[in-house]
Amino acid sequence: MEYNFRAIEENWQKTWKENKVYQVKKDTGKPKCYVLDMFPYPSGSGLHVGHPLGYIASDIYSRYKRLKGFNVLHPMGYDSFGLPAEQYALETGQHPAVTTENNINNFRAQLEKIGFCYDWSREIRTSDPSYYKWTQSIFLDLFNSWYDRRISKARPIGELEATFEQEGTFGIASFFTEKKSFDAIEWAAFSKKEQEDILMDYRLSFSSYGEVNWCEALGTVLANDEVVNGFSERGGFPVVKKKMRQWYLRITEYADRLLQGLDKIEFTDSLKEQQKNWIGKSTGAEISFEVTSSALTTGDKKVLTVYTTRPDTIFGVDFMVIAPEHELVKQITTERQRTSIDDYLNYTKSRSDRERMAEVKQITGCFTGAFAINPFDGREIPVWIAEYVLIGYGTGAIMGVPCGDTRDFNFARFFDLPVTNIIGKHFNGTEANTTKEAILENSGFLTGTSMKEATELVVSKLEATGMGKRKVNFRMRDAGFSRQRYWGEPFPITWKDGSARALDKNELPLELPFVEEYGPGPEGEGPLANITEWTNLPDGSKRETSTMPGYAGSSWYFLRYMDPHNNAEFCSREASDYWNQVDLYIGGTEHAVGHLLYSRMWTKFLFDTGRISFDEPYKKLVNQGMITGKSFFVETYHAASADGRTAVLLSSAEKMLPVGPLDINGTVWTIDAESRQSSRLRYAHKYIDAVGRLAKSQIEKLFVEQPDQTIDLNSIIIYFNSKDLTETGEPFLSGTVVEKMSKSKYNVENPDDIVINYGADTFRMYEMFLGPIEMSKPWDTKGIEGVHRFLKKLWRLFFDEITGKVWNEQKAIAAELKVLHRCIRKIDDDTEKFSFNTAVSAFMVCINELTDLKCHKKEVLEKILILLAPYTPHITEELWHQLGNPGTILDAPFPEFEESHVIESSKEYPVSVNGKVRTTIHISLDASQQDVEVIVQNNDTIKKWLGEAAPKKIIYVKNKMINIVV
């Protein structure tokens, strides 16, 4: 009876599905365990072998915890709204509803082939109206809430409005009361529109005008984490800064709680550090500087407010730098500097925040012509704008203290600005010194004071004179929450006379209208703006035309899995109290400062409003590493002929083509010198033939599938070998690089192919065998045969391919029980610690040892199957039933480790004669010196080495060695 993995896996996947083996219900008689994967967005390319890495790990852990007696919730769904799904639909000329449905079906089929224990009855899709009804509902709750800083908690906006009616802003502690205060009489005097505008400034989801990352090619606003070096992460399109009305989430109000919460969750130190840096809490002072400029009229007083963490350096300020987007720029720029400032503003519009902050070698800036007055000594300080100052951090302005800050020093030296030395010997004139230990010099009333003492003195004087105040600041900005796209959750908001009105919850879901074609709306609005019959309402109001971002549905999806069919609420309190936090969350580090922060904020808000009993969504997070692939390239050269035709020439790696005229079959081509070094065509490893060449037909196919952006699609393509320069030649590969596995890089492996050739169990075990789950590792199928042989060896302990059944019900001997219980201890420990690669190695050692012992005993093999079940569910389920067991192996109890079986009763000692090891002897651990002397002198090998000589001394070091001195 042979190991027919295809038939076995197909049969058990069908049986598990029919018998609903993985459906889970509330069971208070068992401890609960909630294991969750970061759900995928269903791309058209389907899964590659890198995607299941985390899924396999979570599946192993889920099965393991079920065997340990836990009631395990392990669901799966799809992050099916958002930019990736819409872009794929546009690229393929289909509707996103159609492509999303097809892609989900493909994803699910692939996942089912790998044998995951997902409870598919709980599947969710963020683009399903029955799901996004609750996303819209939670948004409305945020819209109808404000954050009370006195109690660090969200409260209903109605309570705030009642307070305004009775007391105004007296006693209110929030973000906005720092900027505007009023009493009850003033509140009553405000128009309805003015009152609505004030309330908007308090809401946790609010609409406001602000600088955003606008991508014209994608027709939408992008979050900071969706922009890389001035280009969109998806598609690589240019991104510029643009002022637009957007929806935001006031995540900044939760900044302190987000920091504090990191102390009670198990995230990696590096991920916690990323979140801390993104939140960026600091303490310092806000200082007000009066501005003078010829652009200002008499009596037109302008104040520049600066946030600084180093108020002690106030007398070392030699220039001010404000962000190019700062509102004062246009107001204070002098006529003489106007042209230069306008040119510089045009330059910075194309620069992303990341580029502007990361650039340290390139120094840019422009003088406004205005000056700020130092509040302590009246000194005039020139006001510049520079790209390295961002409007989103602090007040969008900094004090330039070149003697104490490297970037300020480089800026001052580049623009030949004076540098005031306030730190004495600590400043050598050639580089800044960031010391906080100096005794201040040239610092007015602070001269002779230590920098640490000076900080408090300055802050106290600022507050006493009204020139500034003590301030805690955060780098994190409120999260942009609207996208000018079609494929997303519609906002349950209408607009009339400039005010937003929330829909009643009984009007939800507000469904996305179905249209065959869509494009950007007018003046940067979303595509929904073009659907006037949906947007324009009978009462004269208009629906919001933006849609929510991809992270809207993913911020709370873990809760819906707990109660997916509840039509009355997003999740009952009974269900969330039972399942509580996610015990294990597995996903990539790329979500460190995006999804994970948003999800934590939404959870804290739902906790504030009493919907759930916990304020952190995930107890423990494991970041799976990346599986990388090998990418291949061939050199390409751009050329032109005398008759105006263009071409791309391909060469082998053996010879670089000359620059200049090249006669090919009677046509003279001139190669572009710049393209000679820079252009390469990426291709897939599957196109390489046995001798490492590319077939001409495959290259033609690749040019159609993946044209280089610099190549004209109508080019005449000429292929040749560098030796003979003929069209019939075939180019050899020119280079390889190991990088992230991605369809766009032509280096993906389809898991379906592996499953067909080796089986799902082999694939699962091999992915775990590649290395630690948290580490990145290259995909290489060289070792997969060894894993497959391991499963065949396991099978042969039960069945011989010729004679059939070989397992028996004989009693296990001590050696067999020792192998078994060593394996139990190792697998239990490694699986609990997510050390799956070492567990796979332990299984291989165990099966080899049982094979050597010729162990075919059910007493041992049955327990080995239970240990293996989380890793290789199909073969273990089959063999479990072949042993005559009823039900699924997952309902079996996890084997108990018994230490008595692994306690050693003897030890193999190396025995030396005059210091040289001559043999080894097994001796009881409780043997005495006299026992050892008798044993070694009666050993045949030792007798030979002793000959007629009597031992002078026998040295016995217990548990280590024996040495006979002759």
N, C-alpha and C positions, 0 to 999 in steps of 0.2 A: 504494500500500500504506500504509494508515493505522496509527497507533499504537494498537492495541487492547490497552490495558493489562490489562483484566480477563482476557482469554484468555491473554495472555502470562504473567501472574503465577500463574494457576491451573495452567497447564501446567508451569511450572518448579518450583513447589512440589511438585507430584506427582512430577516426574522426580527431584528431589533426594532425596525420601523413598524412592522405589523403588530408586534406585541407591546409597543410603546415603552420599551425598556428604559428610556432616558427621560420620560416625563416625571416631573417632580411636583410634589404637593407639600403643603405645610404639615410638619410632623413634630409636635412638641416633645415626643418621646426620644428624639435624637438631637444631638447638638447640630447646629446649622453651619454650613460653610458655603460662602458665595464666591465663586471663581469667575472672573470676567476677562474677556479679551477686548482690547480696543477694537471696536467693530470697523470693518473696512468700508471704504466707498467702492461701489461695484464698477470698476473700470472695465472698458471693453476688452482689454487684453487678458483678463482673467488672472488667475493665480500663477505666479512663478514659484520656484522652489524656495525662494527667500521668505515668501509670505507665511507659510505654515509653521515656521520655526517657533514663534510664540504660541501659536494655536496648539501645536503638539505638546509643548511644555505644560500649558494650562490643562490640556486634556489628560495628560498623565497625572497631574496633581489632583484633578477632579475625581478620576477613577480611584486613585490611591486613598483619598479622603472618604470616598464611599465605602471602600473596603474596610476602612478604620471605624466605620459605624456612623459617619456623618450624613446628614441630609444635605445633599449638594445641589446648589443651583448653578447651572452652567449653561447660559443662554447664548444665542447669537442673533445678530440683526445686521442692518445695513445703513450706513451714513449716506443716504441716497440723494439728498439735496446738495446743492452747492456748485461751485465753479468747475471742479473736475468733471462731474457728470454733464454739465451743460457744454463744456468745451468739447467733450467727446462727441456729443450729439451734433454740434455744429460742424465738427470736422468730418463726420460721416453723413451729413445731410439728412439727419433723422430728428424726430422729436425726442426730447430727453425722457419723456414718460415711456416711450417705446424702448429706447436704448437701455434705460435703467431696468425695466422689467426683464429684458433679454439678458442683460449682464448679471442680474441677480440670479436668474435661473441657471446661468452658466457657473457662477460662483458656488451656488448651493450644490450643484452636481459634482463639482470638483471637491468640495469639502466632504460630501457624503462618501466619496470614493476613498478618502483617507481614514474614514471610520471614526469621526469625532463623536463624542457623547453629548452633543448639544440637545437641549430640550427644544425641538423645533416648534412645539406648540406655542412657545413664547416669542417667536420671531417678531421683530419690529422693523419698520422702515420709516426713516424720518420724513420721507416724501408722501407717506400715506395720510390722508386727511384725518383718519381716526387717531393718528399719532400727533400730527402737528396741531390738532385742535388744542392739545394740552400745552404744547410749546407756546402757542398764542395766549393761552390762559395764564401761564406763568409770566409771560411778558406783560400782560395787563396788570397782574399783581405787582410787578416791579414798577410799572407806570403809576400805580395807585399807592405807592409807598415812598417814604423818605427816610433818611438815616439820622437817628437821634444820637449825637455824639456823647450826650450825658450818660446814656445807658448802653452805648455801643450796640445798637439794635435797630432793625428796620421797624417803622411804625406806619399805620395807615395815613394816607395823605389827608383824609377827612379830619383826623384829629389835629393835624397841623393847621388846616383851614379854620377849624373852630378856635384854636388858640390865637390865630391872627385876629379873628373877629373880637376876641375878648381882651387880649393883651398885646397884640402886635408881635414883634419879634423878641420882646422881653423874655429872657430866660431860655430862649431857643439856642441850642448849640448845634450848628451844622456848617456845611461848606459855605453856604451862601450868606449867612448872617454876618460873616466877616466882611462882606462887601456892601451889604445894604441892610439898613435897619429902619423900622417904622413902628408907630404905635397903632392902636386899634382905630383911632379916628382917621389916621392917614390911610389905613387899609380900606376903610369904608368909602373913602373918597376916590380910591382908584377905580378906573373903569373895569368892566368885566374882562376885557382884553388884557389890561395891565395886571389884573389879579391872576389870570391864567398864565401870563408870561412869568410872573414871580413863582407860581407853583411849579412851573416847568423847570425852574432852576433848582428845585428841591427834589424832584422825582428821581428814583433810582434808574428808570429808563427814561431818557429825555432827548429832545431834539434841539440841536443848536448848530450854528455856523462855525466851521473850523477848518484848519488846514488838513487836507487829506491826501493820501497817495492815490492819484488818479491815473489809471491806465487806459489810454484812448483805444488801443487795439482790442482790449477786453471789454471796454465800455463800462468799467466799474471802478469803485473804490476798493483798495486793498489794505489789509491790516499790515502793520510794520513787519510782522513775521512772515508775510507773504511777498515781501520785496527783498531782493538780493542784489546788492551793488547797482541800484538804480533800475533794475529790470524785474518784471514779474517772475515769481518763482515758477509759475506755470506758463509756459510758452516763451519766456524770455523777451517780453515786450517792454518798451520804455515806460517808465513811471515818473510822473512829475507831481509837484505840489500844487494843489488847487483848493480854493476856498469854496465850500459847498455846505448846504444844510444836510446834516446827517443825524441819525439816531445813535445814541451812546448808552452804555451801561456805566453807572457810577461805581465802578469796581474800586476806585481810589478810596472810597469810604470804608472798604473792607481791608485796606492795606495792612493795618496793624494786626488784625485778626488772622489774615493770611500768613503773616510772619509767625505769629504765636502758634498757629496750628501746626507748623512744621515740626514742632517739638514733640507732638504726640502721634505722628504717623511714620511709618517705615518707608521712607524714600531714600535713595542713595544720597550720600553726602554731596556728590557732584551735582545732582539734580536739585537738591535743596539750595545749594549755593547759586545755581542759575536763577531760581525763583527769588532768592534774597537779592541778588544783583538787579534783577528786573524790577522788583519793587523799590529797591534803592532808598531805604530809609536813612535820613541823615538829620542831624540837629545843628542849628546855627542861628542866623539872624537875618531878618529882612531890613534893609537900609534904604532910606529915601534920599535921592540926590536930585536937587533942583537942576534943570537943564537951561542953558542959555544958547540962543541961536539967532542969527540974523533972519531966519525964516519965521520966527515967532514975532507976533505983533506985541506992542506994549500992553502989559496986563494979561497976556496969554501965558499963564504959568503952566509949565510942564514938569512933571516929576518922574524920574526914572527909578523904579524900585528894583533892587538887586537882592537876591538870596545868596548868602555865603555861609560856608561852614567854618570860615576863618576870619571872623570879625576882628581878631587881634592884628591883622595885617592892614587895617584901614589906612594907615599913613604910608603904606607902600604901594598904593594904587596909582599907576602911571597912565592907564588908559582904561576905558570902558568898552566892552564889546556887547552888542545886542544882536539878536537873531535877525536875519534878513526879513523874516515874516513879522517882526515886532510892529505893533501899531504906531509907535513913535517915529519909525523910519521916515515915512512920507512927511510927517509934521515938522520934524526938526532938520531935515536935510536942506542945506543952503543951496541957493541957485547955482553957485559956482560948482558944487559937487553933484548936481542933479543928474547929469548925463552919466557920470562914472557910476553913481549908485544904481541907476536904471539898468545899465549894462551888467552890473554885478548881480542884481536881482534876477535878471533873465538867466544868468549862468546857474544860480543856485536852484532854480525851479526844476532843473533836470537831475538834481542830486538827491539821492535817498538819505534818510537820517543815518543809516548804517555807514554809507560812504563818507558822509560829512564827519562822523565821529571817528571812523577808522583811519582816515587819511592823516598821517603824521608828517610825511615828507613834503607834501605840497602845502604851502602856506598861502592863503588867499585872504583878502579883506579889502575894505574900502572905507575911507574917512567920510563922515557925514557932514563935517564942517561945524558940528555942534560941540558944546562942552558941558560936562557935568561938574557941579560944585561939591567938593569934599565937605560934608557937614561939620567936620571938626576944625579944619584949618582954612577953609575957603579957597583952596587951590583949584584952578581950572584943570579938568581932566578931559582930554579929547575922546569923543564918542565915535567908535568905529562899528561897522557891521562885519561879521565874518561867518562863514558857513559852519565852523566848528561849534557854534553856539546854537542850540535848538530851542525853538519856542515852547516846546512841550516840557522842558525841564526847568523847575524853579519858576522864575519870572521871565525867562527868555533873555536874561541879561547877566553878565558877569563883571566882576572887578578884575582888571588885569594887574596882577602883582608879579612882575617878571623876576624879581630876585628870589621868589619862593615857589614858582611854578614853572615847570619845564616848557609847557606849551605856550604860556604867556611870555617866557623869556625868548623863545624862538620867534614869536610873533613880533616882539619889540625889536629884536636884532634885525629881522628881515625888513621891517619898515623904518628902521633907524629911529626908534623912539627912546627917550631917556629912561634910565633904570635907577630907581631910588633904592639904596641899600639900607634896609631897616634891621638886618640881622648880623651886622658887623663882620667878624672874622669868618662867619659861616658862609659868606658869599665871596667867591673869588673873582667875580667879574666875567668869567667865561662860561659859567653854567649855573642854573638855578639850584637852590637847596631847599627841599621841602621840610626842613627840620621844624619841630615844635618845641625845641629845647633852648632856643636862643634868648638872650637878654636883648630887648628891643632898643634900637637906636633910631635917631631921626624920626621919632614917633610922638612928638608933642608931649601931652601929659602922660603918655605911656612909656616914655624913654626911661630905661633902667629897670623896667618891669619884665618879668619872665612872660613868655608867650601864653603859658597856661593861665597865669593870673590875669593877663590883659584881656582875655576873651570875656570873662565875667564883668570886668570893669567897663568894657565897651558896650556890652549888651545892656547893662544897668543904666548907663548914661543915655543910650539910644531911647530906652523906654521912658526915662525921666524927662527927656527933652521932646519926646514925640517924634523923633527922627527915625525911629525904627522899633522893632520888637523881636522878642525871642520867637523862634520858629522851628517846627519839625517839618521836614519836607520829604516827599517821595518822588522818585524818578518815574514810577509807573504813571501812565496817563489813563484817563477813562477810555474804555474799550469801544472802538467804532463798531456799530451794530447794524449797519445797513449796507446793502450792495445794490448797485444799479444793474441787476440781472433779472432774468425771468425765472430761473429754476431755483426757487427758494420759498420759504414761508411768507405769505402776504402778511403785512402788518395789520392788526385789527384796529386800525386808526383811520379816521376821516378828518379832513381839514375844511374849515369854513372861516372866512374872514381872518385868516392867519392863525387860528387857534386849533389845537388838536383835540379831537373827541374820541374817547375809547368806546369801542363796541361793547354792548352788553354781552356777558358770557353765554347767554342763551342764543346768541347769534353765531356762535362758533360751531364748527370751523368756518372761517372765511376761506373758501377754497380758491386755489389758483385757477384762473380761467384757462381753458384749453384753446390754444391757437396753433394753427399749422406752421406759421412763420412769425418770427419776431426779430426786432432789431432795436438798437438804442433809441431811447425817447429823446425829445427835444431838450436842449440845454442841459445835458448831463443827467437827465432823468432816466429811470429804468424803462425797460420795454413795456411794462404795464401801462405807461403813460399813453401809449399808442392805442390802447383798447378803451376807447372813450365810452363805449356802452357799459363797461365794467367800472371804469374810474369815476365817471360823472353820475352823481345821484340826484334823484328828483328834487330834493330840498336845496339844491345848489351847492352842496358840499362835494368834496372830492376824496376818493380813497388815496391813501399813501401809495406811491408808485414804486418805491424801493421794496426790496425783499430782505429777509433776514439772512445773516451770514451762515456759512456751513456749521459753525460751532454752536448755533442756537439749539439744534436738536440733540447734539452730542453732549451738551452741558448737564443734562438730567436723565439721559436714556437709561442709566443703570437702575433708576427707580421704576421705570415702566416695566422692565422685565419682571419685577416682583409681582405685578398685578396687571398683565397686558390686556386683559379683556374687560376691564372695568370701564363702563360707559358713564359712570357718575362722577368720577374724579381720576386724576392722573395716577394715583396709587393710594389705596386705603391705608389709614394709619395702622390698622391691624397687620397688613402685609409688610409695611416698612418697619414696624416694630419687631416683627419676627425675623426678617432677613437682614435688617439693619445695614451696617456698612459692608462694602465689598471687602472680603477678607484677603483676596489676592487679585491684583489687577496687573495684567501683562500687556506691554506695548512699547513703542519706540520712544527714544529720548527727544525726537523732533517735536514732541508735544509738550515739552517741559514748561515753556512760558506762554503757551497758547491754551489748548484744550484743558490742561490740568488746572491752570489758574482759574479759568472761567467756570469749570465744573465745581471747583472748591467754593467759588463765590456764590454760585446758584444754590449750592447745598446749604451754605450759611444763611442765605436769605430764606430758604424754605424752613430752616430750623427757627429762624426769628419769627416767622409767621405761624409757627405751631403745626406745620404740615408733617414734619418728621421729627424724630427725637435725637438726632445726631447732627453735628455740624461739619464733619469731614466725610467725604464720600468714600475714600479708599484707605483701608488700614495699611496695606502693604503694596508696594509697587515694585515690579521686576521689569527692568528694561532689557528686552532681548537684543542681542547683537545683530549686526547686519551680515547677511550672506552675500558675498561679493562674487562677481563673475569676471571672466577674462574677455576683454574687448580686443578686436583685431583691426588693423588699418592697412591701407595700401596708399602709396603716394599718388597725388594727383597734381596736374599742372594745367593752368589755363593758357589757352593759345588762340591765336587769330591768324587767318589766312589773308592773302592779298586781295581776294575777292569779297572780303567782309564777313566771311563765315567765322563763327566762334566754335571752340571745341574744348573738351577736357581730355587731356592725355594721361594715361595711366602707365606707370613704370614698375618694374620689379625693384626689389630692395637692393639688387646687386650694383646698380649704377644710377647715379643722379643724372638727370638729363641736362644737356648744355643749355645755357641761356643764349638765345639768338635764333636765327633761321634754322629750320629743320625740314629736310625734304623727306616726305613720307608718301610713297607711291605717286610721285610726280607733283604733289601739292606742297608748297612751301608754307610752313607754319612758324609763327614767331611766338615763343614762350614768354609769358609775363614773368619778369624776374622776381617780383614780390611773391607770386604764388608758388614759386619753386620750392620754398622752404615751409610755407605756412599751411598749405591745403592738404588734408588727408581725408580719405573716404573710409568711414567706419563700416564694417560688415560683420555678419554673424559667423560664428565658428562652424555652424552646420553647413556652410557653403564651401568649406575647405576640402580639397580632395586629399587623397592619400599622401601626395608628395608636397602638400602645403601650398597648393596653387588654387586660384579662383577660376572657375569656368566663366567664359565670356557671357553666357546666358544668365548666370547668377548676378554678374555685375550689372548687366542691363536691367535686371529686375530690381536691384538695389537702388539704382539711380531713379527709378520710377517711385519706389517706396520711400526713399529718404534722400531727396536731393540736397546737396550742400547749398546753404543760403546764398553763397556767392556764385552759384552755377545757374546759368540761364537754362530753363527746362527745355528750350527749343534748340539747345546746342547740338552740334554734330559730335557724337562721341566716338573717339578713335581709340582702339585698344592695341597695345603692342608690347612685345617683350624687348627689354633694353638691349638685348644682344643683336637682334636682327631688325628691330624697328618695323615689324610687319603687323598688319591688322590681325593676323591669325594667332599671334602670340598670346600668352596668358600671363598676367602679372602675378608675381609671388607676394605673399604677405610681407609687409614692411615693418610692422611693429605691433607690440601687444602691451596692454596695460590692465591691471587689476583694479576694478572700481565697482561702485554700487550696481547691483543687478537691476536692470531697467530695460523695458522694451525699447525705449528711445536710444539705448546704447547697444542694442542688438546682441546682448549677452545673456539673455534669459534662458532658463531651462524650465520646461513645462512639467509640473509634478505628475500629470497624467501619463507621460511617457515612462517615468520611473515606476509608477504603480503598475502599468501594463507589463513591463519587463521583469519587475522584481516583486511586486506586491506592496500593498499599503503598509504592512507590518515592517517590511525591510526598510521602506522609505522613512517611516516614523523613527525607527531605531537608528538609522544612519544619520538623520538630521541631529539627533541628540548626541551621537557618537563623535560628531565633528569637533566638538569642543565645548567649553563652558557656555551656558545659555546667554550670559551677559556679554560675551566677547564676539567681535566680528571675525568671520572666518571665510576663506575662499571655498567656493563650490567645486568639488572634484569628485568624480564618480569612481576613481580608482579603487577606493576602499569599500565600495558598496557590495562588491562580490563577497568580501569577507563576512559582512553582516548577513548576507543571504545564506552563506554556508553555515553560519551559526544557527539559523532557524532550521535548516535541514538537519543539522546535528541534533538539535532539540527534538525534532520529529522522530529521529531514529532511536531515541531513548524509549519511544512508545511503539513505533512500528518499523518493521524491516520492509524494505521495498519489495522483497521477494516472498518472504515467509509470512508477512503480516504482523499481527499483534505480538509484541514481546514484553509488554508491561505485565507485572504480576502483583500479587497481594502478599508477598513474603514480608517478614519482619525486617526492618532496616537494621544494619549493623552500625557500630559506633562510628566508624570512619565516614559512613554515608550521612549520618546525623550531624557529624561535625561540619561537613561541607554545607549541608542544608542550613544549619543555624548560623554559621558564619555569613552565609548569603542573606538570611533574614535580617540580621543586625545591620549589614552594610546597606542593603536596599532601603530599609526603613529610614536609616540615618540620611542617606544621600538624597532620597526623594523628598524628605521633609526640608532639606536644605537646598533643593533645586539643583543639586549636583548630578544632573542626569547623565552626563558623559561618563563619569566614574561609575555610576550604577550600571551602565551598559557594559563597561569593562568587567565589572564584578560578575554580571550574568555570564559573560563569556568564560571567565575563569571557572565559575561554578559548573557549567555544562561540560567543560573539558575534564574537570575532576570527576564528575559523575560518569562520564564516558570511560575514563581510565579505570574507574571502579566497577565498570559494567553494571551500573545500578539501573534497574528497570522497575523499581518498586513503587507502587502506587502511593505508599505512605510518604515517600520523599517527593516524588514527581508532582503529586497533587498540590503540594504547598509551593513548589517552584512555579507552577502555573499561576497561582494566585499572585505571587510576587511579580510575575511577568505581565499579568493582565493589563495593567495601566499602560505598559510600553507597547505590547503587541497584542491588541485585543482579539483579533480574528483567530489566529492560530491557537491561542490559549482557550478561547471559548469552544473551539472545535475539539481540542483534546480533553477539555473538562467534560464534555458530553460523551466523548469516546470512553472516558473512564466510568461512565454510568451515572454521572451526577445530574440531578434535575435542576431546572431554573438556570438563571444566568450566573456566571462566575462572579459577577460584581456583587452578588448578594452573599458571597462566602465571607467568612470573617478573615481578617488579615492574620497570617500566622504569628503566633506568639514566640518570641525569642526565649530560649531556655539556655542560660549560661552554662549549666552543668554539662551540656554537650560540647562546649568549646574549651572547657578548662583542660589544660594540658596535664597529663599524668606522668609524662616522661619528656625528656629533651634529648636532642641529638647533639652530643658533645664532640668537638674536634679533639682528637687525641694526638699529642706530639711526643716524639722521642728526641730528647736533647734539642727542643725548640722547633723541630720540623714536623709538620702535620703528616701523619702516616695513615690515619683512618678516622672514621667517625663511628660512634657507638651510641645507641639509644639507651638511656639510663633513667630509672625512676627519679622523679623530682625529690622524693624523700629519702634517697639513698644516702647512707653514711659514708665517711671516709673509708672505713674498713670494707664496706660493700663495693665501693668503687675500685679499690685496690684489687679485690678478688676478680671483679668483672674484667678489668683491663688486662690483668696478667693471664687470664684464660682465653683472651681473644686471639685467634689464629694469626691475624696480621701482626699484632704486637709481638707475639711469640717469635715470629720470623725476624723482626727487627732487633729483638733482645738477644736472640741466640742463646748462648750459655751464660751470658752476663745477668747478674741479679740487679734489679733497680736500686739505685742509691737512694732515690727519693721519688715519691709520687705526689705531685702537687695537684690538688683538686680545688678549683675555684667554682663554687656552686653557681649554676645557671650560665657559666661562661666557658671554661675550658679545663682540660686535663693535660698535664705535662709530666712525662716520665724522664727523670734524670738518670743516665747510665754512667 
